[in-house]
């Protein structure tokens, strides 16, 4: 750290040292605030359609070198800068798609300048998504810049068309307008440039450059190719959302955080910069007064789908006590109510277990041996697989759960808890075949309400629990799925449940 020693021995740190330390502290505070804000965000978004637009290349420059005693200097226009790319990164501090913008645009490259000064590349844009996000391409789209230049670029790449088709503003106005969107001219020389013989040679050279650039992109390794270049064209409207029938032919599950040194997955590549007028020097034409505009950046339509990863998922019908159970097992602040559909989005909690499988609290002296991430899913109703109730909005999150724990209400207000399991298993299988095989434990909640009063009531409660165990064996045979009666509200038999969860986690 820079410092200054005064004549009387005192040491004074320089203002620069304090400023560097202040910037580092501010960055750390901002990072912690972002993590807290993302975790506590009330708006939970798990599906989103994003328009992606890479930056356009900067225009080449038409300029000539000017120097004292040199009347006619050489061509000195610089090339344009490359447009910025668009990447997607997996960030473990994010737990929702709520902060992802619906339109992401990278910066355009700057234009070339005189004295052979090339333009600066545009700044890239990055989309930050949570771990467990599926990125699906809906296809690449035609942006305004590409739509303007495409007719003429197709004309240039076809040698036969260049020889047979004469571009005239009166007979081929579309091609004439498209040509003006590709070329730049020295002031007051536009009409003269088109009529000169060297312009045909410049078009041929541009066609060769375009073919070489396309070939270079095609031969890149797959890891360096953009998602847009691997997708099919689409004409779908972003307002169609996730219901769009289009399939771009590319998808990727982001299940691991992106390393800090990795920019991420390349979604759209920025356009190449335009050529300055020195690029079109010919043997008999040493003062070209033409340059090209920057190439359009790639544009893409993406569908983002977030599926929360967790070790265990609590599933069941509405008002079965799943959120109350999550509060028992972790420090999660899940909303609890005596009405159905209290939980409208998945809640996550972390179980801290000791070496013997017991639940640890903040005051526990025993060291932590294992952590289990538990997800509380919204209540499932009949025909949820057909998108009734919350439907597919939460069923997708079960795909990322390693183990499912079925929670049923065994209280006196539910005479047939076995039917809840039948509905639960049927809806899981209807949504995805084999999903019900992940159910490894059945929790019979609200058991404290059974058997209150006479011995006959206690006998009836025992019979109800026995009937539930029989239904579980019949539904999940030949697998042995244990049934644990508990009271999440009164914290009864929670230790036994934790031991069962500990055993299930080690079986996986």
C-alpha positions in Angstrom: 0.0 0.0 0.0 1.4 3.4 -1.0 2.3 5.6 2.0 4.4 8.7 2.8 6.7 9.1 5.9 6.7 12.7 7.2 9.9 14.3 8.7 8.7 13.7 12.2 8.2 10.0 11.7 4.4 9.8 11.1 3.2 7.6 8.3 0.3 9.0 6.1 -1.3 6.7 3.5 -1.8 8.3 0.1 -5.4 9.1 -1.1 -4.9 6.6 -3.9 -4.5 3.8 -1.4 -7.7 4.7 0.4 -9.5 5.0 -2.9 -8.5 1.5 -4.0 -9.5 0.0 -0.6 -12.8 1.9 -0.8 -13.6 0.5 -4.2 -12.9 -3.0 -3.1 -15.2 -2.6 0.0 -17.9 -1.1 -2.2 -17.7 -4.1 -4.6 -18.0 -6.5 -1.7 -21.0 -4.7 -0.2 -22.7 -4.6 -3.6 -22.1 -8.3 -4.2 -23.6 -9.2 -0.8 -26.6 -6.9 -1.4 -27.3 -8.5 -4.8 -27.2 -12.0 -3.2 -29.6 -10.9 -0.4 -31.9 -9.1 -2.9 -32.1 -12.1 -5.2 -32.9 -14.5 -2.3 -35.6 -12.3 -0.9 -37.2 -11.2 -4.1 -41.0 -11.5 -3.8 -41.5 -12.0 -7.5 -40.5 -15.5 -8.5 -40.2 -16.1 -12.3 -39.3 -19.5 -13.6 -40.2 -19.1 -17.3 -39.2 -16.3 -19.6 -38.8 -15.5 -23.3 -35.8 -13.3 -24.1 -34.9 -11.5 -27.3 -31.2 -11.5 -27.9 -29.4 -9.1 -30.2 -25.7 -9.0 -30.7 -23.9 -5.8 -31.6 -23.6 -4.7 -35.2 -20.1 -4.1 -36.7 -18.9 -0.6 -37.0 -18.6 1.0 -40.4 -15.4 1.3 -42.4 -14.1 4.8 -43.1 -13.4 6.5 -46.4 -10.5 8.8 -45.7 -7.2 9.9 -47.3 -4.0 10.8 -45.5 -3.3 14.5 -45.3 0.2 15.8 -44.6 2.2 18.9 -45.2 3.7 19.1 -48.7 1.7 15.9 -49.7 -1.2 17.0 -51.9 -2.7 13.6 -52.6 -2.1 11.2 -49.7 -2.9 7.4 -49.8 -6.2 5.8 -48.7 -6.2 5.9 -44.9 -9.6 4.8 -43.7 -9.7 2.4 -40.8 -11.9 -0.7 -40.4 -14.9 -0.8 -38.2 -14.9 -2.5 -34.8 -16.6 -5.9 -34.2 -20.0 -5.8 -32.5 -20.3 -7.2 -29.0 -21.3 -10.8 -28.3 -24.1 -12.0 -26.0 -23.3 -14.8 -23.5 -25.3 -16.6 -20.8 -23.7 -17.5 -17.5 -24.9 -19.7 -14.6 -24.8 -17.8 -11.3 -25.3 -19.7 -8.0 -26.3 -16.5 -6.2 -29.5 -16.1 -8.3 -32.7 -18.1 -7.5 -35.2 -16.7 -10.0 -35.4 -15.3 -13.5 -37.1 -12.2 -12.2 -34.0 -10.0 -12.8 -33.4 -11.2 -16.4 -34.4 -8.6 -18.9 -36.8 -9.5 -21.7 -34.5 -7.9 -24.3 -30.7 -8.1 -24.2 -28.7 -6.0 -26.7 -24.9 -5.9 -26.9 -23.0 -2.8 -27.9 -22.3 -2.0 -31.5 -18.7 -1.6 -32.7 -17.4 1.9 -33.3 -16.7 3.2 -36.8 -13.2 3.4 -38.3 -11.5 6.7 -38.6 -8.9 8.4 -40.7 -5.1 7.8 -40.4 -5.7 4.1 -40.4 -7.5 4.1 -37.0 -9.7 1.0 -36.6 -12.9 1.1 -34.6 -13.2 -0.3 -31.1 -15.1 -3.6 -30.5 -18.4 -3.3 -28.8 -18.9 -4.3 -25.2 -20.5 -7.8 -24.8 -23.7 -8.4 -22.9 -24.2 -11.3 -20.4 -27.4 -12.9 -19.2 -27.1 -14.3 -15.6 -29.4 -17.2 -14.9 -29.7 -19.5 -11.8 -28.3 -23.0 -11.6 -30.9 -25.5 -13.0 -32.0 -23.3 -15.9 -32.8 -24.9 -19.3 -31.9 -22.6 -22.2 -33.9 -23.4 -25.3 -33.6 -21.7 -28.7 -36.8 -20.7 -30.4 -34.7 -19.9 -33.5 -32.7 -17.0 -35.0 -34.6 -14.0 -36.2 -34.1 -11.4 -38.9 -33.3 -8.0 -37.4 -33.8 -4.7 -39.2 -30.1 -4.3 -40.1 -30.0 -7.8 -41.7 -33.4 -7.3 -43.4 -32.0 -4.2 -45.2 -28.7 -5.7 -46.3 -29.8 -9.3 -47.0 -31.1 -8.8 -50.6 -27.9 -7.1 -51.8 -25.6 -9.5 -49.9 -27.3 -12.5 -51.6 -26.9 -10.7 -54.9 -23.2 -10.1 -54.3 -22.5 -13.7 -53.3 -24.0 -15.0 -56.6 -21.6 -14.3 -59.5 -24.3 -15.1 -62.0 -26.7 -12.6 -60.6 -24.0 -9.9 -60.5 -23.4 -10.3 -64.3 -27.0 -10.6 -65.3 -28.8 -8.2 -63.0 -28.2 -4.5 -63.4 -29.1 -2.6 -60.2 -31.1 0.5 -61.2 -33.2 2.5 -58.7 -36.1 2.6 -61.2 -36.2 -1.1 -62.1 -34.8 -2.8 -59.0 -35.5 -0.3 -56.2 -35.3 -3.0 -53.4 -31.7 -4.0 -54.5 -30.7 -0.3 -54.9 -31.8 0.5 -51.4 -30.2 -2.6 -50.0 -26.9 -1.7 -51.8 -26.9 1.7 -50.2 -27.2 0.0 -46.8 -23.9 -2.0 -47.4 -21.6 0.6 -49.0 -20.2 4.0 -47.7 -19.0 6.6 -50.1 -16.7 9.6 -50.2 -19.0 12.8 -50.1 -20.6 13.5 -53.4 -19.2 10.4 -55.1 -22.0 7.9 -54.6 -23.4 8.0 -58.2 -19.9 8.1 -59.7 -18.7 5.1 -57.7 -21.5 2.9 -58.9 -20.8 3.7 -62.6 -17.0 3.2 -62.5 -15.6 -0.1 -63.7 -13.6 -0.7 -60.5 -16.9 -1.1 -58.5 -17.5 -4.5 -60.0 -14.1 -5.6 -58.9 -14.9 -4.3 -55.4 -18.1 -6.3 -55.4 -16.2 -9.4 -56.4 -13.7 -8.8 -53.6 -16.5 -8.3 -51.1 -18.1 -11.6 -52.2 -14.8 -13.4 -51.6 -14.5 -11.9 -48.1 -18.1 -12.9 -47.2 -17.5 -16.5 -48.4 -14.2 -16.7 -46.4 -15.8 -15.3 -43.3 -18.7 -17.8 -43.5 -16.3 -20.7 -44.0 -14.3 -19.6 -41.0 -17.4 -19.6 -38.8 -18.4 -23.0 -40.1 -15.1 -24.6 -39.3 -14.9 -23.2 -35.7 -15.1 -25.8 -32.9 -18.6 -26.5 -31.7 -17.8 -24.9 -28.3 -16.9 -21.6 -30.1 -20.0 -21.5 -32.4 -22.9 -19.4 -31.4 -26.3 -20.7 -30.5 -27.8 -18.6 -33.2 -25.6 -20.2 -35.9 -26.8 -23.7 -34.7 -30.5 -22.7 -34.7 -33.1 -22.7 -37.3 -34.8 -19.5 -38.5 -38.1 -18.6 -36.9 -40.8 -16.0 -37.5 -42.6 -16.5 -34.1 -43.6 -13.4 -32.1 -41.9 -13.0 -28.7 -45.4 -12.2 -27.3 -46.3 -15.9 -27.9 -44.2 -16.7 -24.9 -43.5 -20.3 -23.8 -46.5 -21.5 -25.8 -44.7 -20.8 -29.1 -44.7 -24.0 -31.2 -41.3 -23.1 -32.7 -38.3 -25.2 -32.0 -34.9 -23.7 -32.8 -33.2 -27.1 -32.6 -30.9 -26.3 -29.7 -31.2 -26.6 -25.9 -28.9 -26.8 -22.9 -29.3 -27.6 -19.2 -27.1 -25.4 -17.1 -26.6 -27.6 -14.0 -23.2 -26.2 -12.8 -22.1 -22.7 -12.0 -20.0 -21.1 -14.8 -16.3 -20.7 -13.8 -15.2 -17.1 -13.2 -12.6 -17.3 -16.0 -15.3 -18.6 -18.5 -17.3 -15.9 -20.3 -20.2 -18.4 -20.6 -22.2 -20.0 -23.5 -22.0 -17.8 -26.7 -25.6 -17.1 -27.7 -25.2 -14.5 -30.5 -22.0 -13.4 -32.3 -21.4 -9.7 -33.0 -21.2 -8.6 -36.6 -17.8 -8.1 -38.3 -16.6 -4.5 -38.8 -16.8 -2.9 -42.2 -13.8 -2.5 -44.4 -12.0 0.9 -44.8 -11.2 2.2 -48.3 -7.6 0.9 -48.3 -9.1 -2.6 -48.4 -10.3 -1.9 -52.0 -7.0 -0.8 -53.5 -6.6 -2.1 -57.0 -3.7 -2.2 -59.4 -5.1 0.6 -61.5 -7.1 2.3 -58.9 -5.1 3.8 -56.0 -7.7 6.1 -54.5 -10.8 4.1 -53.7 -13.6 6.2 -52.5 -15.7 3.4 -51.1 -15.9 1.4 -47.8 -18.4 -1.0 -46.4 -20.8 -0.8 -43.4 -20.5 -3.2 -40.5 -22.1 -6.6 -40.8 -25.3 -7.2 -38.8 -25.1 -8.9 -35.4 -26.9 -12.2 -34.9 -30.3 -12.1 -33.3 -32.0 -14.9 -31.4 -35.2 -15.8 -29.5 -34.6 -17.8 -26.3 -36.9 -19.6 -23.9 -35.6 -19.8 -20.3 -37.1 -22.4 -18.0 -35.8 -22.6 -14.4 -36.2 -25.9 -12.5 -35.1 -25.6 -8.9 -32.5 -28.3 -8.0 -32.9 -29.9 -4.6 -32.1 -33.1 -2.7 -35.7 -33.7 -1.6 -39.1 -32.3 -2.6 -42.1 -32.2 -0.4 -45.2 -33.0 -2.5 -48.8 -33.4 -1.6 -52.3 -32.0 -1.9 -53.1 -28.5 -0.8 -53.2 -27.8 3.0 -51.3 -31.1 3.8 -48.8 -29.2 6.0 -45.8 -29.2 3.7 -44.7 -25.6 4.5 -45.1 -26.2 8.3 -42.9 -29.3 7.9 -40.3 -27.3 6.0 -40.1 -24.9 8.9 -39.6 -27.8 11.3 -36.7 -29.2 9.3 -34.9 -25.9 8.4 -34.8 -22.2 9.1 -36.9 -21.5 6.0 -39.4 -18.7 6.5 -42.2 -20.3 4.4 -45.6 -18.8 4.6 -48.1 -21.0 6.6 -51.9 -20.7 6.5 -55.0 -22.7 7.1 -56.2 -22.3 3.6 -55.4 -24.1 0.3 -52.6 -22.9 -2.0 -50.8 -20.9 0.7 -47.6 -21.8 -1.2 -47.6 -20.4 -4.7 -43.9 -21.0 -5.6 -41.3 -23.5 -4.4 -39.6 -22.7 -1.1 -36.2 -24.0 -0.3 -34.8 -24.9 3.1 -31.5 -26.5 4.3 -31.4 -29.4 6.7 -28.2 -29.5 8.8 -27.5 -33.1 10.0 -24.9 -34.4 12.4 -22.8 -37.6 11.9 -25.5 -39.7 13.7 -28.2 -38.3 11.4 -29.8 -36.0 14.0 -31.1 -32.5 13.1 -28.8 -29.7 14.2 -29.9 -26.4 15.5 -27.9 -23.2 16.0 -27.1 -24.2 19.6 -26.0 -27.7 18.7 -22.3 -28.3 19.7 -22.1 -31.3 17.4 -20.2 -30.6 14.1 -22.2 -30.6 10.8 -21.8 -33.7 8.8 -24.3 -33.4 6.0 -26.6 -30.8 4.3 -29.9 -31.6 2.5 -31.7 -29.1 0.4 -35.4 -29.6 0.8 -38.0 -28.0 -1.5 -41.6 -27.3 -0.5 -43.7 -27.6 -3.6 -47.1 -25.9 -4.1 -50.2 -28.1 -3.5 -51.0 -30.6 -6.3 -54.6 -31.2 -7.3 -56.3 -33.7 -9.5 -55.6 -33.0 -13.3 -52.6 -30.9 -12.4 -50.8 -32.7 -15.2 -53.3 -31.1 -17.6 -52.3 -27.7 -16.2 -55.1 -27.4 -13.7 -54.5 -25.3 -10.6 -50.8 -24.3 -10.7 -50.2 -27.2 -13.0 -47.0 -27.2 -15.0 -45.8 -24.1 -13.2 -44.5 -26.2 -10.4 -44.5 -29.8 -11.7 -41.4 -28.9 -13.7 -39.5 -28.3 -10.4 -40.0 -31.9 -9.3 -37.8 -33.0 -12.2 -34.7 -31.6 -10.4 -35.5 -33.3 -7.1 -33.4 -36.4 -6.4 -36.0 -37.8 -4.0 -39.7 -37.0 -3.4 -41.4 -37.1 0.0 -45.2 -37.5 -0.1 -47.0 -35.5 2.6 -50.6 -36.5 3.3 -53.2 -35.2 5.8 -54.2 -38.0 8.1 -56.3 -35.9 10.4 -60.0 -36.5 11.1 -61.1 -34.0 8.3 -59.6 -36.3 5.7 -61.4 -39.7 5.9 -59.5 -41.4 3.0 -55.8 -40.3 3.0 -55.0 -43.2 0.7 -56.9 -41.5 -2.1 -54.6 -38.5 -1.8 -51.7 -40.8 -2.6 -53.6 -42.3 -5.6 -54.2 -38.8 -7.0 -50.6 -37.8 -6.3 -49.1 -40.9 -8.0 -51.4 -40.6 -11.0 -50.6 -36.9 -11.6 -46.8 -37.5 -11.3 -46.9 -40.4 -13.8 -49.2 -38.4 -16.2 -46.7 -35.5 -16.2 -43.6 -37.7 -16.7 -43.4 -41.4 -16.7 -41.3 -42.8 -13.8 -41.5 -39.6 -11.7 -43.5 -41.4 -9.0 -40.7 -43.8 -8.6 -38.8 -41.0 -6.8 -41.2 -41.1 -3.9 -39.1 -42.7 -1.1 -41.1 -41.8 2.0 -44.7 -41.0 3.0 -45.3 -38.5 5.8 -48.6 -38.8 7.6 -49.0 -35.3 9.0 -51.5 -34.0 11.6 -51.4 -37.3 13.5 -51.8 -35.4 16.8 -55.5 -34.8 15.8 -56.2 -38.5 15.8 -57.3 -40.5 18.8 -58.3 -37.4 20.9 -60.7 -38.5 23.6 -61.9 -42.1 24.2 -60.1 -45.4 23.7 -62.4 -46.1 20.8 -61.1 -43.0 19.0 -57.5 -44.1 19.5 -58.3 -47.5 18.2 -59.9 -45.9 15.1 -56.9 -43.8 14.6 -54.6 -46.8 14.7 -56.8 -48.6 12.2 -56.6 -45.5 9.9 -52.8 -45.5 10.0 -52.7 -49.2 9.3 -55.0 -48.8 6.3 -52.7 -46.0 5.0 -49.7 -48.3 5.3 -51.6 -51.0 3.4 -52.5 -48.5 0.6 -48.8 -47.4 0.4 -47.6 -51.0 0.0 -50.2 -51.6 -2.7 -49.4 -48.4 -4.7 -45.6 -48.6 -4.6 -45.1 -52.3 -4.6 -42.5 -54.0 -5.0 -40.6 -51.0 -3.4 -40.8 -50.7 0.3 -41.9 -47.1 1.1 -42.0 -46.4 4.9 -44.8 -44.3 6.4 -43.9 -41.9 9.3 -46.7 -40.3 11.3 -45.8 -36.9 12.7 -47.3 -33.6 13.8 -45.4 -30.8 12.1 -47.3 -28.1 14.0 -46.4 -29.6 17.5 -43.0 -31.0 16.4 -44.0 -34.5 17.3 -42.0 -37.5 16.0 -39.7 -35.2 13.9 -36.6 -36.9 15.1 -37.7 -40.2 13.7 -38.6 -38.5 10.4 -35.2 -36.9 10.2 -33.6 -40.3 10.7 -35.6 -41.8 7.9 -34.7 -38.9 5.6 -31.0 -39.4 6.5 -31.3 -43.1 5.6 -33.1 -42.3 2.3 -30.4 -39.8 1.3 -27.6 -42.4 1.8 -29.6 -45.0 -0.2 -29.5 -42.7 -3.2 
